[in-house]
Amino acid sequence: MKGECLCGEVVFEVKGELPNLYQCHCSLCRKATGSNANAATFVDGKHFHWLSGLSSIRSFQKPTGYRSDFCSVCGSPVPNKLRDTDLIWVPAGLLNGATCSQVSVHLHLASAADWEQGSGSCARLDGGPDSLKSLHDALQRQSR
């Protein structure tokens, strides 16, 4: 299965079956993604291959060891090696194509964002709204 960043500069391939995914809800993952959680998996390094864009990857690392690699062109998080292991962290949102994998573990729910709680009852759309006004109106209706 191939994967790529938002702009297509960084491209990689995972050979074989993709493991199930996890979602991490910790504050670091929320800040790195700008979302409620980080969906990802780990693959064995021997099944992972860079196809292009290595020179466009930049890294940020906290003193605690938390590391975030990203495309310097579009800012998408990109795979990186997990510390001193042979595992590669792969963000699920970069993967192209269908997979049988599914989220099987949620991590750090105790530090999940307050606004994430109760999101199961929100409006769900198959596509985007027809306009920003219709999105605004839908949000207003849900607030009541």
N, C-alpha and C positions, 0 to 999 in steps of 0.2 A: 504494500500500500504506500502510495506517495503522499507527501504532505508539503505544504508551503506556507510562507508568511503572507500577509495581506497583499503586498505588492508583487510577490512572486520572485523576489531576489534570492531568498534563502529556500532551497528545495532539498528534501531528504526522502529516504525510502526506508520502510520497515519490511523486512522479509518474514514470511511465516505468519502464523496466527497472532493477532493482536490480543494482548491480555485485557481483562476487564479494566474498567476505569475507576478512579476514585474522585471525589470532590472534596477539596479542602476549603473550609470556611474561616480559617484563621485571618487575623488582620493583615498579615504580610501578603497572603495570596489575594485578599480583597484589594489591597493597594496596588499590587503588581498587575492585576487584571482590570481593575475598575469595575468589578462585578461582585456578585454575592459569594462566588466561590470559584475555585480553580479546578477545572476538570482535566485530568491527565492520567497517564499510566507510565509504567517503567518497562523498558524492553532491554533484553540482553544486548550488550554492545556488538556482539558478533552478528546480530540481526539488523543492525542500524547502519545506514550508509548516507553520507552527505553527497548530494548530487551537484549542488552549486551554492554560491553565496557565502562561503566561510569568511571571506574578507570583509563582509558587511555585518558580521556579528560583533556586538559589543557586550560587555558584562558589567554588572553591578553586584558587589558583594558586601554584605554587612559584616561587622566584626564577629558576629555570632556564627557565621558560616553560611547563612542564607544567601543564595546566589540566584540572580536573574539574568539570563542571556536574552538578547533581543536584537531584532533587525535594526540597523542604524538608519535605514531608509524609511520604513513605515512604523517602527516601534513595536511590532508584534513580538510577543514572547516566543522564543524558539527553543528547541531541545538543548539540553546540556547534560554533561556527565555528572552522576550523583557521587559527589565527594570521592572517596578512595575505593570505589567499587567498579564493576564492569557494567553497571546499569546506566541507561540513558533515560532521563526524564523527558517525556513527550507530551506537549499540550494537545489535548484531544481536538480542540477547535481548528487546528491546522491540518488535520487529516482529510484527504479527499476520498470520496467514494463510500460505499456502504460497508458496514462492519457488523459482526454479530456481537461485538463487545457492548457492554452496558455498564452504567454506574453501579458498582456493587458495594462501595464503602463511602460513607460520609465521615470526614474527619473534623475535629475541632468545632463541633456544634455548640459547645459552651461559649465560644467567642464569636458565634455568627452575628451578623449585623442585625440590629433591632428591627430594621425595616424589612428583613427577609421573613420574619415570623408571619405566618398566616397567608403567605403568597399563594397557597393552593386554592384559595377561593377567588382569585382575581380573574378578570376577563381574559380569555384566551382566543387569539385570532390565528387563522391559518396563514395569513399574509399580513402585510403592513396595512395601516389605515390609508384611506383614500387621500387624506390630507393631514397636515399638522393640526388643523382645526378639529377634524374628527377625532384625532388622538386626544387632544385637549378636552373635548366634550366627553369622551369615554372615561378619561381620568376623573373628570368632575362628577360624573354619574356614580362611579365607584366610591367616591369620597363620602357620598351621602348616606 
